[in-house]
Amino acid sequence: MRDINEIMPKIPNMRWGALTNKFPTARNVREMDKMLPHDKRWHTVFDFEDHVYVDDVRVWKKDKKALT
């Protein structure tokens, strides 16, 4: 299987790129900007109800009820 960075195009001045399963909102992009390294590479992001997979690593979302 080929790496995503071999397939996707290189874009000048790109900090990072992400292929997602949902249309990203401005808030999601800001969160990914904090989370993803600025390494000019593409990442896969699968967003679910209670967790997110970033490059096959599961990241649990904070429970909004526990924060209030």
All heavy atoms as a GROMACS GRO file, in nm:
protein
  583
    1MET      N    1   0.084  -0.118   0.000
    1MET     CA    2   0.000   0.000   0.000
    1MET      C    3   0.089   0.124   0.000
    1MET      O    4   0.186   0.132   0.074
    1MET     CB    5  -0.091  -0.002   0.122
    1MET     CG    6  -0.184   0.113   0.130
    1MET     SD    7  -0.289   0.095   0.274
    1MET     CE    8  -0.443   0.135   0.203
    2ARG      N    9   0.052   0.220  -0.082
    2ARG     CA   10   0.131   0.342  -0.094
    2ARG      C   11   0.098   0.440   0.018
    2ARG      O   12  -0.013   0.446   0.067
    2ARG     CB   13   0.106   0.406  -0.229
    2ARG     CG   14   0.157   0.321  -0.343
    2ARG     CD   15   0.120   0.373  -0.477
    2ARG     NE   16   0.169   0.508  -0.497
    2ARG     CZ   17   0.142   0.582  -0.604
    2ARG    NH1   18   0.064   0.533  -0.698
    2ARG    NH2   19   0.190   0.703  -0.618
    3ASP      N   20   0.196   0.519   0.053
    3ASP     CA   21   0.179   0.622   0.154
    3ASP      C   22   0.098   0.738   0.094
    3ASP      O   23   0.111   0.769  -0.024
    3ASP     CB   24   0.316   0.671   0.202
    3ASP     CG   25   0.305   0.773   0.313
    3ASP    OD1   26   0.229   0.749   0.409
    3ASP    OD2   27   0.371   0.878   0.303
    4ILE      N   28   0.017   0.802   0.176
    4ILE     CA   29  -0.066   0.912   0.129
    4ILE      C   30   0.019   1.026   0.074
    4ILE      O   31  -0.019   1.096  -0.017
    4ILE     CB   32  -0.160   0.960   0.241
    4ILE    CG1   33  -0.261   1.061   0.187
    4ILE    CG2   34  -0.082   1.022   0.354
    4ILE    CD1   35  -0.366   1.099   0.287
    5ASN      N   36   0.140   1.044   0.129
    5ASN     CA   37   0.226   1.153   0.085
    5ASN      C   38   0.287   1.127  -0.053
    5ASN      O   39   0.337   1.218  -0.117
    5ASN     CB   40   0.335   1.180   0.189
    5ASN     CG   41   0.275   1.246   0.310
    5ASN    OD1   42   0.231   1.359   0.304
    5ASN    ND2   43   0.269   1.175   0.420
    6GLU      N   44   0.285   1.003  -0.099
    6GLU     CA   45   0.330   0.972  -0.235
    6GLU      C   46   0.223   1.007  -0.337
    6GLU      O   47   0.252   1.035  -0.452
    6GLU     CB   48   0.365   0.824  -0.247
    6GLU     CG   49   0.482   0.780  -0.164
    6GLU     CD   50   0.501   0.630  -0.167
    6GLU    OE1   51   0.435   0.563  -0.248
    6GLU    OE2   52   0.580   0.580  -0.087
    7ILE      N   53   0.096   1.003  -0.296
    7ILE     CA   54  -0.016   1.022  -0.387
    7ILE      C   55  -0.060   1.168  -0.395
    7ILE      O   56  -0.084   1.221  -0.503
    7ILE     CB   57  -0.136   0.935  -0.342
    7ILE    CG1   58  -0.096   0.788  -0.343
    7ILE    CG2   59  -0.257   0.960  -0.429
    7ILE    CD1   60  -0.195   0.698  -0.274
    8MET      N   61  -0.072   1.234  -0.281
    8MET     CA   62  -0.126   1.370  -0.276
    8MET      C   63  -0.024   1.472  -0.327
    8MET      O   64   0.097   1.453  -0.311
    8MET     CB   65  -0.168   1.405  -0.134
    8MET     CG   66  -0.281   1.320  -0.081
    8MET     SD   67  -0.430   1.326  -0.180
    8MET     CE   68  -0.483   1.492  -0.151
    9PRO      N   69  -0.072   1.581  -0.386
    9PRO     CA   70   0.020   1.681  -0.442
    9PRO      C   71   0.089   1.763  -0.334
    9PRO      O   72   0.037   1.779  -0.224
    9PRO     CB   73  -0.072   1.770  -0.525
    9PRO     CG   74  -0.205   1.759  -0.456
    9PRO     CD   75  -0.211   1.617  -0.406
   10LYS      N   76   0.205   1.810  -0.367
   10LYS     CA   77   0.278   1.902  -0.279
   10LYS      C   78   0.236   2.044  -0.315
   10LYS      O   79   0.235   2.083  -0.430
   10LYS     CB   80   0.429   1.888  -0.296
   10LYS     CG   81   0.481   1.751  -0.258
   10LYS     CD   82   0.457   1.722  -0.114
   10LYS     CE   83   0.506   1.583  -0.079
   10LYS     NZ   84   0.451   1.532   0.042
   11ILE      N   85   0.197   2.120  -0.214
   11ILE     CA   86   0.148   2.256  -0.235
   11ILE      C   87   0.248   2.353  -0.173
   11ILE      O   88   0.289   2.334  -0.058
   11ILE     CB   89   0.009   2.274  -0.171
   11ILE    CG1   90  -0.088   2.174  -0.233
   11ILE    CG2   91  -0.041   2.416  -0.184
   11ILE    CD1   92  -0.220   2.164  -0.164
   12PRO      N   93   0.291   2.455  -0.249
   12PRO     CA   94   0.385   2.552  -0.192
   12PRO      C   95   0.328   2.618  -0.067
   12PRO      O   96   0.209   2.647  -0.059
   12PRO     CB   97   0.404   2.655  -0.305
   12PRO     CG   98   0.357   2.587  -0.428
   12PRO     CD   99   0.254   2.486  -0.386
   13ASN      N  100   0.413   2.641   0.031
   13ASN     CA  101   0.377   2.707   0.157
   13ASN      C  102   0.273   2.630   0.238
   13ASN      O  103   0.205   2.688   0.322
   13ASN     CB  104   0.328   2.850   0.133
   13ASN     CG  105   0.433   2.934   0.065
   13ASN    OD1  106   0.551   2.918   0.091
   13ASN    ND2  107   0.391   3.020  -0.024
   14MET      N  108   0.259   2.501   0.215
   14MET     CA  109   0.164   2.419   0.291
   14MET      C  110   0.225   2.385   0.427
   14MET      O  111   0.338   2.340   0.435
   14MET     CB  112   0.134   2.289   0.214
   14MET     CG  113   0.038   2.197   0.286
   14MET     SD  114  -0.003   2.051   0.187
   14MET     CE  115   0.124   1.938   0.238
   15ARG      N  116   0.150   2.410   0.534
   15ARG     CA  117   0.196   2.371   0.667
   15ARG      C  118   0.169   2.224   0.692
   15ARG      O  119   0.252   2.153   0.744
   15ARG     CB  120   0.128   2.455   0.774
   15ARG     CG  121   0.173   2.599   0.772
   15ARG     CD  122   0.122   2.671   0.893
   15ARG     NE  123   0.010   2.754   0.853
   15ARG     CZ  124  -0.068   2.818   0.938
   15ARG    NH1  125  -0.047   2.807   1.066
   15ARG    NH2  126  -0.166   2.891   0.895
   16TRP      N  127   0.049   2.180   0.659
   16TRP     CA  128   0.007   2.041   0.669
   16TRP      C  129  -0.118   2.026   0.583
   16TRP      O  130  -0.181   2.123   0.544
   16TRP     CB  131  -0.021   2.000   0.814
   16TRP     CG  132  -0.115   2.092   0.885
   16TRP    CD1  133  -0.080   2.197   0.966
   16TRP    CD2  134  -0.258   2.093   0.881
   16TRP    NE1  135  -0.192   2.262   1.010
   16TRP    CE2  136  -0.304   2.200   0.960
   16TRP    CE3  137  -0.353   2.014   0.818
   16TRP    CZ2  138  -0.438   2.229   0.978
   16TRP    CZ3  139  -0.488   2.043   0.836
   16TRP    CH2  140  -0.528   2.150   0.915
   17GLY      N  141  -0.154   1.903   0.553
   17GLY     CA  142  -0.275   1.876   0.479
   17GLY      C  143  -0.349   1.762   0.546
   17GLY      O  144  -0.287   1.680   0.614
   18ALA      N  145  -0.480   1.757   0.530
   18ALA     CA  146  -0.558   1.652   0.595
   18ALA      C  147  -0.669   1.605   0.503
   18ALA      O  148  -0.740   1.686   0.444
   18ALA     CB  149  -0.616   1.702   0.727
   19LEU      N  150  -0.683   1.474   0.492
   19LEU     CA  151  -0.797   1.413   0.426
   19LEU      C  152  -0.893   1.372   0.536
   19LEU      O  153  -0.855   1.297   0.626
   19LEU     CB  154  -0.754   1.290   0.346
   19LEU     CG  155  -0.671   1.319   0.222
   19LEU    CD1  156  -0.630   1.187   0.159
   19LEU    CD2  157  -0.749   1.401   0.123
   20THR      N  158  -1.015   1.422   0.532
   20THR     CA  159  -1.111   1.396   0.638
   20THR      C  160  -1.234   1.325   0.585
   20THR      O  161  -1.262   1.328   0.466
   20THR     CB  162  -1.156   1.528   0.705
   20THR    OG1  163  -1.223   1.608   0.609
   20THR    CG2  164  -1.038   1.605   0.761
   21ASN      N  165  -1.308   1.261   0.676
   21ASN     CA  166  -1.433   1.195   0.638
   21ASN      C  167  -1.552   1.288   0.651
   21ASN      O  168  -1.662   1.252   0.612
   21ASN     CB  169  -1.455   1.068   0.720
   21ASN     CG  170  -1.475   1.095   0.866
   21ASN    OD1  171  -1.422   1.193   0.920
   21ASN    ND2  172  -1.550   1.011   0.933
   22LYS      N  173  -1.534   1.406   0.707
   22LYS     CA  174  -1.639   1.507   0.720
   22LYS      C  175  -1.585   1.640   0.671
   22LYS      O  176  -1.465   1.666   0.678
   22LYS     CB  177  -1.682   1.523   0.866
   22LYS     CG  178  -1.750   1.405   0.925
   22LYS     CD  179  -1.792   1.434   1.067
   22LYS     CE  180  -1.864   1.315   1.129
   22LYS     NZ  181  -1.901   1.343   1.269
   23PHE      N  182  -1.675   1.727   0.623
   23PHE     CA  183  -1.634   1.860   0.581
   23PHE      C  184  -1.583   1.937   0.703
   23PHE      O  185  -1.654   1.949   0.802
   23PHE     CB  186  -1.751   1.933   0.516
   23PHE     CG  187  -1.712   2.063   0.455
   23PHE    CD1  188  -1.646   2.066   0.334
   23PHE    CD2  189  -1.740   2.181   0.519
   23PHE    CE1  190  -1.608   2.187   0.276
   23PHE    CE2  191  -1.704   2.302   0.463
   23PHE     CZ  192  -1.638   2.305   0.342
   24PRO      N  193  -1.460   1.988   0.699
   24PRO     CA  194  -1.405   2.056   0.817
   24PRO      C  195  -1.464   2.195   0.835
   24PRO      O  196  -1.480   2.270   0.739
   24PRO     CB  197  -1.256   2.063   0.787
   24PRO     CG  198  -1.246   2.059   0.640
   24PRO     CD  199  -1.362   1.976   0.592
   25THR      N  200  -1.494   2.228   0.958
   25THR     CA  201  -1.539   2.363   0.992
   25THR      C  202  -1.416   2.446   1.028
   25THR      O  203  -1.306   2.394   1.043
   25THR     CB  204  -1.636   2.360   1.111
   25THR    OG1  205  -1.566   2.308   1.225
   25THR    CG2  206  -1.758   2.274   1.081
   26ALA      N  207  -1.434   2.575   1.043
   26ALA     CA  208  -1.323   2.663   1.081
   26ALA      C  209  -1.268   2.621   1.218
   26ALA      O  210  -1.147   2.624   1.240
   26ALA     CB  211  -1.368   2.808   1.082
   27ARG      N  212  -1.356   2.581   1.307
   27ARG     CA  213  -1.314   2.536   1.440
   27ARG      C  214  -1.228   2.410   1.430
   27ARG      O  215  -1.125   2.399   1.497
   27ARG     CB  216  -1.435   2.512   1.528
   27ARG     CG  217  -1.402   2.468   1.666
   27ARG     CD  218  -1.526   2.448   1.749
   27ARG     NE  219  -1.490   2.395   1.879
   27ARG     CZ  220  -1.572   2.327   1.954
   27ARG    NH1  221  -1.695   2.304   1.914
   27ARG    NH2  222  -1.534   2.283   2.070
   28ASN      N  223  -1.270   2.315   1.346
   28ASN     CA  224  -1.193   2.192   1.328
   28ASN      C  225  -1.055   2.221   1.270
   28ASN      O  226  -0.957   2.158   1.310
   28ASN     CB  227  -1.267   2.094   1.237
   28ASN     CG  228  -1.389   2.035   1.302
   28ASN    OD1  229  -1.417   2.061   1.417
   28ASN    ND2  230  -1.463   1.956   1.227
   29VAL      N  231  -1.048   2.314   1.178
   29VAL     CA  232  -0.919   2.349   1.118
   29VAL      C  233  -0.827   2.410   1.222
   29VAL      O  234  -0.708   2.380   1.228
   29VAL     CB  235  -0.939   2.442   0.997
   29VAL    CG1  236  -0.806   2.495   0.946
   29VAL    CG2  237  -1.012   2.369   0.885
   30ARG      N  238  -0.881   2.498   1.309
   30ARG     CA  239  -0.799   2.556   1.416
   30ARG      C  240  -0.748   2.448   1.511
   30ARG      O  241  -0.633   2.452   1.554
   30ARG     CB  242  -0.880   2.661   1.492
   30ARG     CG  243  -0.896   2.791   1.418
   30ARG     CD  244  -0.949   2.903   1.508
   30ARG     NE  245  -1.075   2.869   1.574
   30ARG     CZ  246  -1.195   2.894   1.525
   30ARG    NH1  247  -1.207   2.955   1.408
   30ARG    NH2  248  -1.304   2.861   1.591
   31GLU      N  249  -0.833   2.350   1.545
   31GLU     CA  250  -0.792   2.241   1.633
   31GLU      C  251  -0.684   2.155   1.567
   31GLU      O  252  -0.587   2.116   1.632
   31GLU     CB  253  -0.912   2.156   1.671
   31GLU     CG  254  -1.007   2.224   1.766
   31GLU     CD  255  -1.130   2.141   1.795
   31GLU    OE1  256  -1.139   2.026   1.748
   31GLU    OE2  257  -1.219   2.193   1.865
   32MET      N  258  -0.701   2.126   1.438
   32MET     CA  259  -0.600   2.047   1.367
   32MET      C  260  -0.469   2.123   1.354
   32MET      O  261  -0.362   2.064   1.357
   32MET     CB  262  -0.651   2.004   1.229
   32MET     CG  263  -0.753   1.894   1.234
   32MET     SD  264  -0.792   1.824   1.073
   32MET     CE  265  -0.892   1.953   1.001
   33ASP      N  266  -0.477   2.257   1.342
   33ASP     CA  267  -0.356   2.338   1.332
   33ASP      C  268  -0.274   2.328   1.460
   33ASP      O  269  -0.151   2.329   1.457
   33ASP     CB  270  -0.393   2.484   1.303
   33ASP     CG  271  -0.275   2.563   1.253
   33ASP    OD1  272  -0.192   2.507   1.180
   33ASP    OD2  273  -0.266   2.683   1.288
   34LYS      N  274  -0.341   2.315   1.575
   34LYS     CA  275  -0.271   2.297   1.702
   34LYS      C  276  -0.216   2.156   1.716
   34LYS      O  277  -0.110   2.135   1.774
   34LYS     CB  278  -0.366   2.324   1.819
   34LYS     CG  279  -0.414   2.465   1.830
   34LYS     CD  280  -0.515   2.475   1.944
   34LYS     CE  281  -0.589   2.606   1.943
   34LYS     NZ  282  -0.696   2.609   2.044
   35MET      N  283  -0.290   2.058   1.661
   35MET     CA  284  -0.257   1.918   1.683
   35MET      C  285  -0.154   1.863   1.583
   35MET      O  286  -0.066   1.787   1.621
   35MET     CB  287  -0.386   1.836   1.674
   35MET     CG  288  -0.370   1.691   1.703
   35MET     SD  289  -0.528   1.604   1.711
   35MET     CE  290  -0.609   1.653   1.562
   36LEU      N  291  -0.164   1.902   1.457
   36LEU     CA  292  -0.078   1.846   1.354
   36LEU      C  293   0.053   1.925   1.344
   36LEU      O  294   0.054   2.047   1.353
   36LEU     CB  295  -0.148   1.849   1.218
   36LEU     CG  296  -0.274   1.765   1.206
   36LEU    CD1  297  -0.339   1.787   1.070
   36LEU    CD2  298  -0.244   1.618   1.227
   37PRO      N  299   0.164   1.855   1.326
   37PRO     CA  300   0.292   1.926   1.310
   37PRO      C  301   0.296   1.998   1.176
   37PRO      O  302   0.235   1.956   1.079
   37PRO     CB  303   0.395   1.812   1.314
   37PRO     CG  304   0.320   1.692   1.270
   37PRO     CD  305   0.178   1.711   1.316
   38HIS      N  306   0.368   2.107   1.171
   38HIS     CA  307   0.383   2.184   1.047
   38HIS      C  308   0.501   2.123   0.970
   38HIS      O  309   0.608   2.182   0.959
   38HIS     CB  310   0.406   2.331   1.077
   38HIS     CG  311   0.287   2.394   1.142
   38HIS    ND1  312   0.275   2.528   1.163
   38HIS    CD2  313   0.170   2.342   1.188
   38HIS    CE1  314   0.160   2.558   1.219
   38HIS    NE2  315   0.096   2.446   1.237
   39ASP      N  316   0.476   2.003   0.916
   39ASP     CA  317   0.582   1.928   0.849
   39ASP      C  318   0.562   1.911   0.700
   39ASP      O  319   0.629   1.834   0.635
   39ASP     CB  320   0.596   1.790   0.914
   39ASP     CG  321   0.468   1.711   0.911
   39ASP    OD1  322   0.366   1.761   0.861
   39ASP    OD2  323   0.469   1.598   0.962
   40LYS      N  324   0.464   1.986   0.644
   40LYS     CA  325   0.433   1.984   0.501
   40LYS      C  326   0.393   1.845   0.452
   40LYS      O  327   0.418   1.808   0.340
   40LYS     CB  328   0.550   2.038   0.419
   40LYS     CG  329   0.586   2.179   0.455
   40LYS     CD  330   0.696   2.232   0.369
   40LYS     CE  331   0.733   2.369   0.420
   40LYS     NZ  332   0.740   2.468   0.320
   41ARG      N  333   0.330   1.767   0.540
   41ARG     CA  334   0.286   1.633   0.504
   41ARG      C  335   0.134   1.625   0.512
   41ARG      O  336   0.070   1.704   0.578
   41ARG     CB  337   0.348   1.529   0.597
   41ARG     CG  338   0.499   1.520   0.585
   41ARG     CD  339   0.558   1.416   0.678
   41ARG     NE  340   0.498   1.285   0.662
   41ARG     CZ  341   0.543   1.189   0.581
   41ARG    NH1  342   0.649   1.211   0.509
   41ARG    NH2  343   0.484   1.073   0.575
   42TRP      N  344   0.078   1.527   0.444
   42TRP     CA  345  -0.065   1.500   0.447
   42TRP      C  346  -0.095   1.401   0.558
   42TRP      O  347  -0.015   1.311   0.586
   42TRP     CB  348  -0.111   1.442   0.314
   42TRP     CG  349  -0.115   1.544   0.205
   42TRP    CD1  350  -0.015   1.575   0.119
   42TRP    CD2  351  -0.224   1.628   0.172
   42TRP    NE1  352  -0.055   1.674   0.034
   42TRP    CE2  353  -0.184   1.708   0.063
   42TRP    CE3  354  -0.353   1.644   0.222
   42TRP    CZ2  355  -0.268   1.802   0.005
   42TRP    CZ3  356  -0.436   1.737   0.162
   42TRP    CH2  357  -0.393   1.815   0.056
   43HIS      N  358  -0.210   1.418   0.623
   43HIS     CA  359  -0.253   1.330   0.732
   43HIS      C  360  -0.396   1.285   0.705
   43HIS      O  361  -0.474   1.356   0.642
   43HIS     CB  362  -0.248   1.405   0.866
   43HIS     CG  363  -0.113   1.461   0.897
   43HIS    ND1  364  -0.014   1.387   0.955
   43HIS    CD2  365  -0.059   1.582   0.874
   43HIS    CE1  366   0.094   1.462   0.969
   43HIS    NE2  367   0.069   1.580   0.920
   44THR      N  368  -0.431   1.166   0.755
   44THR     CA  369  -0.568   1.118   0.745
   44THR      C  370  -0.638   1.144   0.878
   44THR      O  371  -0.584   1.114   0.985
   44THR     CB  372  -0.574   0.968   0.712
   44THR    OG1  373  -0.496   0.896   0.807
   44THR    CG2  374  -0.520   0.941   0.573
   45VAL      N  375  -0.757   1.201   0.872
   45VAL     CA  376  -0.833   1.236   0.992
   45VAL      C  377  -0.975   1.181   0.975
   45VAL      O  378  -1.046   1.220   0.883
   45VAL     CB  379  -0.838   1.389   1.012
   45VAL    CG1  380  -0.919   1.424   1.135
   45VAL    CG2  381  -0.698   1.446   1.021
   46PHE      N  382  -1.014   1.089   1.064
   46PHE     CA  383  -1.149   1.033   1.063
   46PHE      C  384  -1.218   1.076   1.191
   46PHE      O  385  -1.178   1.036   1.300
   46PHE     CB  386  -1.144   0.880   1.052
   46PHE     CG  387  -1.087   0.834   0.921
   46PHE    CD1  388  -0.959   0.785   0.914
   46PHE    CD2  389  -1.162   0.842   0.806
   46PHE    CE1  390  -0.905   0.743   0.794
   46PHE    CE2  391  -1.109   0.801   0.685
   46PHE     CZ  392  -0.980   0.751   0.679
   47ASP      N  393  -1.320   1.159   1.177
   47ASP     CA  394  -1.390   1.220   1.291
   47ASP      C  395  -1.516   1.140   1.322
   47ASP      O  396  -1.601   1.120   1.236
   47ASP     CB  397  -1.425   1.363   1.255
   47ASP     CG  398  -1.472   1.444   1.374
   47ASP    OD1  399  -1.477   1.389   1.486
   47ASP    OD2  400  -1.505   1.562   1.355
   48PHE      N  401  -1.528   1.095   1.448
   48PHE     CA  402  -1.645   1.023   1.495
   48PHE      C  403  -1.705   1.097   1.614
   48PHE      O  404  -1.652   1.199   1.656
   48PHE     CB  405  -1.608   0.879   1.533
   48PHE     CG  406  -1.557   0.798   1.417
   48PHE    CD1  407  -1.422   0.773   1.402
   48PHE    CD2  408  -1.644   0.749   1.322
   48PHE    CE1  409  -1.374   0.700   1.294
   48PHE    CE2  410  -1.598   0.676   1.214
   48PHE     CZ  411  -1.462   0.652   1.200
   49GLU      N  412  -1.814   1.045   1.668
   49GLU     CA  413  -1.886   1.112   1.777
   49GLU      C  414  -1.799   1.138   1.900
   49GLU      O  415  -1.796   1.248   1.953
   49GLU     CB  416  -2.006   1.027   1.817
   49GLU     CG  417  -2.088   1.085   1.929
   49GLU     CD  418  -2.209   1.159   1.879
   49GLU    OE1  419  -2.247   1.142   1.764
   49GLU    OE2  420  -2.265   1.233   1.959
   50ASP      N  421  -1.726   1.037   1.947
   50ASP     CA  422  -1.651   1.051   2.072
   50ASP      C  423  -1.500   1.042   2.056
   50ASP      O  424  -1.428   1.058   2.154
   50ASP     CB  425  -1.698   0.945   2.173
   50ASP     CG  426  -1.680   0.804   2.121
   50ASP    OD1  427  -1.658   0.786   1.999
   50ASP    OD2  428  -1.690   0.710   2.202
   51HIS      N  429  -1.450   1.019   1.936
   51HIS     CA  430  -1.306   1.013   1.914
   51HIS      C  431  -1.271   1.049   1.770
   51HIS      O  432  -1.358   1.058   1.685
   51HIS     CB  433  -1.250   0.874   1.950
   51HIS     CG  434  -1.306   0.764   1.866
   51HIS    ND1  435  -1.429   0.707   1.889
   51HIS    CD2  436  -1.256   0.702   1.756
   51HIS    CE1  437  -1.452   0.614   1.799
   51HIS    NE2  438  -1.349   0.609   1.716
   52VAL      N  439  -1.142   1.071   1.748
   52VAL     CA  440  -1.090   1.105   1.616
   52VAL      C  441  -0.969   1.017   1.591
   52VAL      O  442  -0.886   0.997   1.680
   52VAL     CB  443  -1.048   1.254   1.610
   52VAL    CG1  444  -0.987   1.289   1.477
   52VAL    CG2  445  -1.164   1.345   1.642
   53TYR      N  446  -0.959   0.962   1.471
   53TYR     CA  447  -0.838   0.890   1.431
   53TYR      C  448  -0.752   0.982   1.346
   53TYR      O  449  -0.798   1.034   1.245
   53TYR     CB  450  -0.872   0.765   1.349
   53TYR     CG  451  -0.916   0.648   1.431
   53TYR    CD1  452  -1.049   0.615   1.444
   53TYR    CD2  453  -0.823   0.569   1.497
   53TYR    CE1  454  -1.091   0.508   1.519
   53TYR    CE2  455  -0.862   0.461   1.573
   53TYR     CZ  456  -0.996   0.430   1.583
   53TYR     OH  457  -1.036   0.324   1.659
   54VAL      N  458  -0.629   1.005   1.389
   54VAL     CA  459  -0.534   1.086   1.313
   54VAL      C  460  -0.416   0.996   1.280
   54VAL      O  461  -0.343   0.953   1.371
   54VAL     CB  462  -0.487   1.209   1.393
   54VAL    CG1  463  -0.386   1.290   1.312
   54VAL    CG2  464  -0.604   1.294   1.434
   55ASP      N  465  -0.399   0.964   1.153
   55ASP     CA  466  -0.291   0.875   1.109
   55ASP      C  467  -0.292   0.744   1.190
   55ASP      O  468  -0.189   0.700   1.241
   55ASP     CB  469  -0.154   0.942   1.120
   55ASP     CG  470  -0.141   1.060   1.025
   55ASP    OD1  471  -0.207   1.058   0.921
   55ASP    OD2  472  -0.065   1.152   1.056
   56ASP      N  473  -0.408   0.684   1.204
   56ASP     CA  474  -0.429   0.557   1.275
   56ASP      C  475  -0.403   0.563   1.425
   56ASP      O  476  -0.380   0.461   1.488
   56ASP     CB  477  -0.344   0.446   1.212
   56ASP     CG  478  -0.384   0.417   1.070
   56ASP    OD1  479  -0.505   0.433   1.039
   56ASP    OD2  480  -0.298   0.378   0.989
   57VAL      N  481  -0.404   0.682   1.482
   57VAL     CA  482  -0.390   0.699   1.627
   57VAL      C  483  -0.521   0.757   1.679
   57VAL      O  484  -0.567   0.860   1.631
   57VAL     CB  485  -0.272   0.792   1.662
   57VAL    CG1  486  -0.267   0.817   1.811
   57VAL    CG2  487  -0.143   0.735   1.611
   58ARG      N  488  -0.582   0.691   1.777
   58ARG     CA  489  -0.710   0.737   1.831
   58ARG      C  490  -0.687   0.847   1.933
   58ARG      O  491  -0.605   0.836   2.023
   58ARG     CB  492  -0.786   0.623   1.896
   58ARG     CG  493  -0.922   0.667   1.942
   58ARG     CD  494  -1.010   0.561   1.999
   58ARG     NE  495  -0.947   0.434   2.022
   58ARG     CZ  496  -1.013   0.324   2.052
   58ARG    NH1  497  -1.143   0.326   2.061
   58ARG    NH2  498  -0.950   0.211   2.073
   59VAL      N  499  -0.764   0.956   1.918
   59VAL     CA  500  -0.762   1.068   2.011
   59VAL      C  501  -0.904   1.084   2.063
   59VAL      O  502  -0.997   1.106   1.985
   59VAL     CB  503  -0.716   1.198   1.943
   59VAL    CG1  504  -0.716   1.314   2.041
   59VAL    CG2  505  -0.580   1.180   1.878
   60TRP      N  506  -0.922   1.069   2.195
   60TRP     CA  507  -1.056   1.081   2.254
   60TRP      C  508  -1.093   1.227   2.266
   60TRP      O  509  -1.011   1.311   2.304
   60TRP     CB  510  -1.061   1.014   2.391
   60TRP     CG  511  -1.049   0.866   2.382
   60TRP    CD1  512  -0.937   0.792   2.400
   60TRP    CD2  513  -1.154   0.775   2.348
   60TRP    NE1  514  -0.965   0.660   2.379
   60TRP    CE2  515  -1.098   0.646   2.349
   60TRP    CE3  516  -1.289   0.789   2.318
   60TRP    CZ2  517  -1.173   0.533   2.319
   60TRP    CZ3  518  -1.363   0.677   2.289
   60TRP    CH2  519  -1.305   0.550   2.291
   61LYS      N  520  -1.218   1.260   2.236
   61LYS     CA  521  -1.269   1.395   2.253
   61LYS      C  522  -1.304   1.418   2.399
   61LYS      O  523  -1.338   1.326   2.470
   61LYS     CB  524  -1.393   1.417   2.167
   61LYS     CG  525  -1.366   1.414   2.019
   61LYS     CD  526  -1.493   1.442   1.942
   61LYS     CE  527  -1.469   1.440   1.794
   61LYS     NZ  528  -1.593   1.467   1.717
   62LYS      N  529  -1.296   1.543   2.441
   62LYS     CA  530  -1.334   1.578   2.577
   62LYS      C  531  -1.487   1.564   2.590
   62LYS      O  532  -1.560   1.597   2.499
   62LYS     CB  533  -1.294   1.722   2.610
   62LYS     CG  534  -1.146   1.741   2.619
   62LYS     CD  535  -1.117   1.885   2.654
   62LYS     CE  536  -0.968   1.909   2.663
   62LYS     NZ  537  -0.939   2.049   2.693
   63ASP      N  538  -1.529   1.518   2.705
   63ASP     CA  539  -1.671   1.506   2.733
   63ASP      C  540  -1.724   1.644   2.771
   63ASP      O  541  -1.686   1.700   2.874
   63ASP     CB  542  -1.694   1.405   2.845
   63ASP     CG  543  -1.840   1.378   2.871
   63ASP    OD1  544  -1.925   1.420   2.790
   63ASP    OD2  545  -1.870   1.313   2.973
   64LYS      N  546  -1.812   1.700   2.690
   64LYS     CA  547  -1.865   1.835   2.714
   64LYS      C  548  -1.945   1.840   2.844
   64LYS      O  549  -1.945   1.940   2.913
   64LYS     CB  550  -1.951   1.879   2.596
   64LYS     CG  551  -1.872   1.902   2.471
   64LYS     CD  552  -1.960   1.945   2.358
   64LYS     CE  553  -1.878   1.960   2.231
   64LYS     NZ  554  -1.960   1.999   2.117
   65LYS      N  555  -2.013   1.732   2.881
   65LYS     CA  556  -2.091   1.729   3.004
   65LYS      C  557  -2.002   1.736   3.127
   65LYS      O  558  -2.036   1.796   3.227
   65LYS     CB  559  -2.178   1.604   3.009
   65LYS     CG  560  -2.285   1.602   2.904
   65LYS     CD  561  -2.364   1.474   2.909
   65LYS     CE  562  -2.465   1.467   2.797
   65LYS     NZ  563  -2.537   1.341   2.794
   66ALA      N  564  -1.884   1.673   3.119
   66ALA     CA  565  -1.792   1.673   3.232
   66ALA      C  566  -1.728   1.810   3.253
   66ALA      O  567  -1.686   1.842   3.362
   66ALA     CB  568  -1.683   1.567   3.213
   67LEU      N  569  -1.721   1.890   3.147
   67LEU     CA  570  -1.658   2.022   3.157
   67LEU      C  571  -1.750   2.126   3.217
   67LEU      O  572  -1.705   2.230   3.262
   67LEU     CB  573  -1.611   2.068   3.018
   67LEU     CG  574  -1.503   1.982   2.954
   67LEU    CD1  575  -1.476   2.032   2.813
   67LEU    CD2  576  -1.376   1.984   3.034
   68THR      N  577  -1.880   2.103   3.217
   68THR     CA  578  -1.972   2.205   3.270
   68THR      C  579  -2.006   2.180   3.415
   68THR      O  580  -1.983   2.080   3.471
   68THR     CB  581  -2.104   2.206   3.189
   68THR    OG1  582  -2.164   2.078   3.194
   68THR    CG2  583  -2.078   2.251   3.048
   0.00000   0.00000   0.00000
